[in-house]
């Protein structure tokens, strides 16, 4: 059987994607490979091979463990929360309601608003002299320094959810609109209830979209450094000191061993999490098809 594309077409296609491939190799693959190799040596130049010593020292570092725990807590709370809320909103906006287009647009606004503007807005709300404390003062309640207390994690989670809710909602809306309405009509004829239709139709056909949203949400949860940095600087309250802060501070101190080792570990953990999510997706799909 002859190939569908001629050799000339393949050469043209290769030339077109060559700049992207070269860029990825030069700016991503090569530096990351160097980081992995460097993490096993004690010096960047003429160093000695120390195996996993840098990793063991890093794991025994209390500051790193605190940053790792905070990042895990933040991701573990914010990702399920944003997924559940965005799915609920998508289901509601997929119904015949008034001002549907206006509501959709309002949830998309955070995607185009600059991060600095977002932080100014939330500082105005959660600052010690902000709106919430002024409201508490009306009821003679003591003000709280929200950004410098254990409540700081709640503030960061709210910012993350507010910023990513609209994007996830759009993805779920696209998935919902791709489900044939005939399935719901057949279920209505059989007398199926709302929950039955949700678990047997909506969740089944929305499975690929759901797992894609999970992966995107996990990746975005590792990208909250700008928000927290603008809120509280390089050394925020200990409850919101994330891995990104640790990496940034090690770079500022020129402590390349801790910087490189922690970056490699974070990449490995993120890869394992995404790999596990894909494996779970495949098992669920096989179970449904079987």
N, C-alpha and C positions, 0 to 999 in steps of 0.2 A: 504493500500500500504506500503510495507516494505521500510525502509530507505535505501538509496543507499549505505551509509557507515555504517560499523559495529561499535559497541561501542569501540572496540579495536582501530579502525582507528581514531575515534574521540578523544580518550585519547592520542594517539600518536601525533595527530595534536595539541592538547591543550598543551602538554608538549613542543613541538617545538616552539610554539609562546609565551609560558609563559615568557621566559626571556625578550622578547621585551615588553610584556604587563607590567611586573613588572618594567622595566626600565622607561617606560612612566609614570606609576603611581608614582614612587618614585621621578623622576627627573623633571617631567613636571606638572602633575595633582596636586600632593600634594603641591609643592611650590606655584603654582598659586592660589590654594585654600587658602593657608595661607596668600598670598598677599591680596586677596579680603577681607578676614576677618580683617586683620590688618589695611586696609585702612579706616575702620570705627571706629578705636580706636585712642586715643591720645598718647599712649605709647606702645612699643612692649611688655613690661612686666607689669602686673597689671595695665593696662590702663583702661580708662573709655570710654564707648561707646559715640561717638560724632556724630553718623549718617553721614550725608553728609557734615559735616563741612570741612573735608580735601579736598573734591572735590571742594567745593565752594571757598576755599582759593586758590586752585591751578588755577581754572579758572580765578580768579581775579588777578593772578600773571602776570605782563606784560611780563616778560621774557618767561614764558610758552606760552602765547598767540602768541608771536613773533615766537617762535619755531614751534608752531602748524601751523601758517599761512605759514611759509616758507616750511614746509613739504607738506602742501596741494598744494601750488603753484608748487613745484617741481614735485609732483606726477601727478598733473593735466596737466602739460606740457610734462613731459618726457614719461609717459606711452602712451598717444595717438601717440606721435611722433615716439617712437620705434616700435609700432605696425604697423603704416602706412608704415614706411620705410622697416621693415622686410617683410611685405606682398608684397610690390612692388618688392623687391629683390627676394623673393621666386618665384613670377610670372615670372620674367625675367629669373631666373636660371632654371625654369621649361621648358623653351623653348629650341630649338635646337640651341645652340650658341657654339662658339669655347671657349676652355679653361674652360669649365663648372666645371670640377672637381677641377681645380686649384683655381677658384674663390670661390667655396664652402669651400675649405680648408682654404683660407685666412680669411674668415669670422668666422671660428671656432677658429682661433688662440687666440683671446682674452679670450676664455674660459679656456685655459691652462696656460696663462701667469700669474705669481704671481702679486698680487695687488701692491706690492712695486715697481715692474718694470714698471707697468702701470703708477703709479704716477710719477716716475722719468721721464718717457717719456713726460707726459703732463706738468710737471714742466719745462722741457727743452723748451717746446713750449710757455707756457703762463707766465713764470717767467718775472720779470721786465727786466731782461737782456736776455730774451729768444729769440726764433726765430722770433716770430711775431713782437716784438718791434724792432728787428734788420731790418726787412723788412720795417717797418714804417719809421725807420731812414733813409733808402735809399731814401725815397720820402720826407724827411725833415718834417715828421709828429712827433708830440710829443708822446713819449712812454706812455703806460698805465699800471698801476699796476693791472693786470687782476684779481689776486687772492685776492686783498684787495680793491675791489670796487664793484659796483653794477653788474659788468660783471661776478663776481664769480659764480653766479647762472647759467649763460650760460656755464661756464667751467664745472661745475658739471653735467649739463644735457648732455653735449657732452661726458663726461667720461661714464656716465650711458648708453647712447645710444650705444657708441662704444663697451662697454663691453657686453651688452645684445642683440645686434642686431643679432649676429650669431646664438645664441640658439633659439630665436624666429623664425628666418628664417628657421632653420631645422624643427621646428614643423610645420610651414606653408607648407614647401615642402612636408613633409609626408602627410599632409592633401590634398594637391593638387594632389599628385600622387595616392591618393585613390579615386579620382573622375573618374568614367568611361568615357573613351574618346568617347564612343558612344553618350553621351549626347551632346557633342560639335559638333560631326559630324551631328547629327540630326538637331541641331540649324543652322549649316551652310547650310544644305539643305533647311531649311525654310527661309533662307536669313537673319538670325539674325546678328546684328552687334557686335562689340567687347564689347561695354558697356552693351548691352542686355545680352550677354552670361555671363558677369562678375556678373551682379546683379541677374540674374535669375538662374544661375547654380553655379558659383564659390562661391558666398557669401552664398548661401543656403546650399550647401554641406560642406562648410568650417566653418559653424556656431559653431559646437562643439569645433573645434580646436581654433577658434577665441576667444571664451570665456575662454578656458583654458589658452591661451596666455595672455589674459587680467588679469586673476587672478595671474598668475606667475609674470607678469610685475609689478603689484601692490605690491605684496609681496617683489619683488626684489628692488622696489623703497624705501622700508623701511630698506634696508640693505646697504645703501651707506655710513654708518658712517665711515668705514675703509678708504675709499677713501678721504672723506673730512677731516678726522682726520690727515691722513698723509700729506695732502696738507697744512692745516692751523692750526693744533693743536686743543686743547680743546675749544678754544675761537676764531673761525674764524670770518670773516666779518659777520656782522649782517644779510646779505641777504642769507647766507647759514648756519645759526645757526639752526640746525634741532632738532627734538624731541630726536633723539639719543644723541645729544650733551647735551641736558638738563638732560637726564637720567644719562649719564656718569658723568656729573659734580655734580649732586646730590649724586651720589654714592661716589665720591671723598670727598665730604663734610660730608658724613655720615648722610645726611638729608633723613632718610628712609621714612618719611611720604610722602614727595614730590616724591621721587623715586618710591615708591610702588603705590601711587595714579595715577601718570602719566603713569606708566606701565600698570595698569589696564585699564585706559581710552584708551590708545593706542590700547590695545588688543580688547576692545569693539568696537572701531571705525573700526578697521580692519575687525573684524567679521561682522559688519553691512554692510560694503562696499561689502564684498564677498557675503553676503547673498542677498543683492540687485542685484548684478550681476547675481547670480543663478536664482533669481525670474524673472529678465528680460529675461534671456535665455529661461526659461520655457514658458513664455508668447509668445516670438517670435516663438518658436517651435510649440506651439499650433496654432498660427495664420497661420503659413506656412502649417501645416498639415490640418487645417480646410479649 
